[in-house]
Amino acid sequence: MKPYLLETLKELALLGAIKNRIEISSLELAKQLDTSQQTASRYLVELDKKGMITRELGIKKQLILITNHGEGELQEVFLQYQQIFELTDRVIFKGKIVSGLGEGRYYTEQGGYIEQFKQKLGFIPYPGTLNVEIEYVEKNKLRLLKDHRAIIIDEFKTKNRTFGSVRCFRANINGREGAIVLPLRSHYSNVLEFVSKDFLRKELNIKDGDIVKIIIYFDK
């Protein structure tokens, strides 16, 4: 969201527009934002078009209420500031769906992994991983994972080879529960691998290139 719209939304929320309709004129809002009446009026029109607020127009003033969509935008910013100042129990990423090389399916079908996923995460993963490519700069946020306790999937051996340990963090993607899996001995890349009991491409109706939101939770 554009910064000036977020600032307008914040001012409306501070005036009480999340829980109740507030009565305000574009001139009064302009004074709150330290801008012109024409500009404040334009901001309200933009927020209305984006579904962030509802407006009932009067002769001199408007009745304005922040919608659930608008409240959600403010909550996301709130979580970001919490993360900065309080190191909360989660970290949020946005990225796009990409196809992998098929290795995720091979690994998630191994019995040694399946049993541990069931025991430690509470579900048997659908074969394969959903790969989400994050912006390269967002790799910096992955460093937060090093400071929190992961769920460890221990290494195991078969007749032919040894399968390495994996670090897991509970997570959700567009609201669907699952986990992020990170090989213990590899460097963090800008592709996150997500496992779930569901076939997420079908359940979420997503394809390569679609943008998704991942929330990774830190176990206490």
C-alpha positions in Angstrom: 0.0 0.0 0.0 1.2 3.5 -0.8 2.6 5.2 2.3 0.2 8.2 2.2 -2.8 5.9 2.1 -1.4 3.9 5.0 -0.9 7.1 7.0 -4.5 8.2 6.2 -5.8 4.8 7.3 -3.8 5.1 10.5 -5.2 8.6 11.3 -8.8 7.3 10.7 -8.1 4.4 13.0 -6.8 6.7 15.8 -10.0 8.6 15.5 -12.0 5.4 16.2 -12.9 4.3 12.7 -12.1 0.6 13.3 -15.0 -0.1 15.7 -17.4 2.7 14.8 -18.3 5.0 12.0 -16.7 8.4 12.6 -18.0 11.7 11.3 -15.3 13.8 9.6 -15.0 16.3 6.8 -12.2 16.3 4.3 -11.0 19.6 5.7 -10.8 18.1 9.2 -8.9 15.2 7.9 -6.6 17.5 5.9 -5.6 19.2 9.2 -4.8 15.8 10.7 -2.6 14.9 7.8 -1.1 18.3 7.3 -2.2 18.5 3.7 -4.7 20.2 1.5 -8.4 19.5 1.6 -8.4 18.4 -2.0 -5.6 16.0 -1.3 -7.3 14.5 1.8 -10.5 14.1 -0.3 -8.5 12.2 -3.0 -7.0 9.9 -0.3 -10.5 9.0 0.9 -11.6 8.2 -2.6 -8.6 6.0 -3.2 -9.2 4.1 0.1 -12.8 3.6 -0.8 -12.0 2.3 -4.2 -9.5 -0.2 -2.7 -12.2 -1.4 -0.2 -10.3 -0.2 2.8 -13.1 2.1 4.0 -16.8 2.6 3.5 -18.2 6.1 3.2 -21.6 7.7 3.7 -21.6 11.1 2.2 -23.4 14.0 4.0 -23.7 17.7 3.1 -20.5 18.8 4.9 -19.1 15.6 6.5 -18.8 11.9 5.8 -19.4 8.8 8.0 -16.4 6.6 7.6 -15.7 3.1 8.8 -12.6 1.0 8.2 -13.4 -2.3 6.6 -11.9 -5.7 7.6 -9.6 -5.4 4.6 -8.3 -2.0 5.9 -8.0 -3.3 9.4 -5.9 -6.3 8.1 -3.5 -3.9 6.4 -3.0 -2.0 9.7 -2.5 -5.3 11.6 0.2 -6.4 9.2 2.1 -3.2 9.7 1.6 -3.6 13.4 3.2 -7.1 13.3 6.1 -5.7 11.3 6.8 -3.1 13.9 6.4 -5.7 16.7 9.0 -7.8 14.9 11.4 -4.9 14.8 11.1 -3.8 18.4 9.9 -6.9 20.3 11.2 -9.9 18.3 7.8 -11.6 18.3 7.0 -15.3 17.8 6.7 -15.1 14.0 8.3 -13.8 10.8 6.4 -13.0 7.6 7.5 -13.5 4.0 5.9 -12.8 0.7 7.1 -14.6 -2.4 6.1 -16.3 -5.7 5.4 -19.9 -6.4 8.2 -21.6 -8.5 8.7 -25.2 -9.6 11.5 -27.3 -8.1 13.5 -30.1 -9.6 11.3 -32.9 -8.1 13.7 -33.7 -5.3 11.2 -32.7 -2.6 8.9 -35.5 -3.6 11.8 -38.1 -3.3 12.7 -36.9 0.2 9.2 -36.6 1.6 8.4 -40.2 0.5 11.2 -41.6 2.6 9.8 -43.6 5.6 12.4 -42.2 8.0 11.2 -38.7 7.3 7.5 -39.6 7.1 7.5 -41.2 10.6 9.3 -38.2 12.2 7.0 -35.7 10.5 4.0 -37.5 11.8 5.5 -37.7 15.3 7.0 -34.2 15.6 4.8 -32.1 13.4 1.5 -34.0 13.6 0.9 -34.8 10.0 2.2 -36.9 7.1 3.3 -34.5 4.3 1.8 -34.7 0.8 4.6 -35.9 -1.5 6.7 -33.0 -2.6 7.4 -29.5 -1.4 5.8 -26.3 -2.4 8.6 -23.9 -3.4 8.3 -20.2 -2.7 10.9 -17.8 -4.0 11.4 -14.7 -1.8 13.1 -11.4 -2.8 16.8 -11.8 -2.3 16.9 -9.0 0.2 14.4 -10.9 2.4 17.0 -13.6 2.9 18.2 -11.3 5.7 15.1 -12.2 7.7 16.0 -15.9 7.6 18.8 -15.1 10.0 16.1 -14.7 12.7 15.6 -18.5 12.4 19.1 -19.2 13.7 18.1 -17.5 17.0 15.1 -19.7 17.6 14.6 -23.4 18.4 13.7 -25.5 15.5 12.0 -28.9 15.3 14.7 -31.3 14.4 14.0 -34.2 12.0 17.0 -36.5 12.7 19.2 -38.1 10.1 18.6 -41.8 9.3 20.2 -44.5 7.2 18.9 -46.9 4.6 20.7 -49.7 2.8 21.9 -47.3 0.1 22.5 -44.0 1.8 22.3 -41.6 4.7 19.6 -39.0 4.8 20.6 -35.8 6.6 18.9 -33.9 9.5 16.3 -31.3 8.7 15.3 -28.2 10.7 11.6 -27.4 10.6 9.5 -24.4 11.7 5.7 -24.5 11.9 4.2 -22.2 9.3 1.2 -21.4 7.3 0.9 -20.3 3.7 -2.2 -18.2 2.7 -3.8 -19.6 5.9 -3.0 -23.3 5.3 -1.0 -25.0 8.1 2.3 -26.8 7.4 6.0 -26.3 8.0 9.1 -24.9 6.4 11.9 -27.4 6.0 15.6 -26.4 6.0 18.4 -28.9 5.5 20.6 -28.7 8.6 23.9 -28.4 6.8 23.0 -26.2 3.9 23.1 -22.4 3.5 19.8 -20.6 3.4 18.7 -19.9 -0.1 16.0 -17.5 -1.3 13.6 -20.4 -2.0 11.6 -21.7 0.9 10.3 -25.3 0.9 6.9 -25.7 2.4 5.3 -29.1 3.4 1.7 -29.7 4.2 -0.7 -32.6 4.5 -2.6 -31.1 1.5 -1.8 -30.8 -2.2 -1.5 -27.0 -1.9 -1.4 -26.1 -5.5 -4.9 -27.6 -5.8 -6.3 -26.6 -2.4 -5.2 -23.0 -2.7 -5.7 -22.8 -6.5 -2.2 -21.5 -7.1 0.4 -21.8 -9.9 3.9 -20.7 -10.7 4.2 -17.0 -10.5 1.4 -16.5 -8.0 2.2 -14.4 -4.9 1.7 -16.0 -1.5 2.3 -15.1 2.1 4.1 -17.3 4.5 4.1 -16.9 8.3 6.8 -18.8 10.1 6.2 -19.4 13.8 8.9 -19.8 16.5 8.3 -22.5 19.1 8.7 -21.3 22.6 
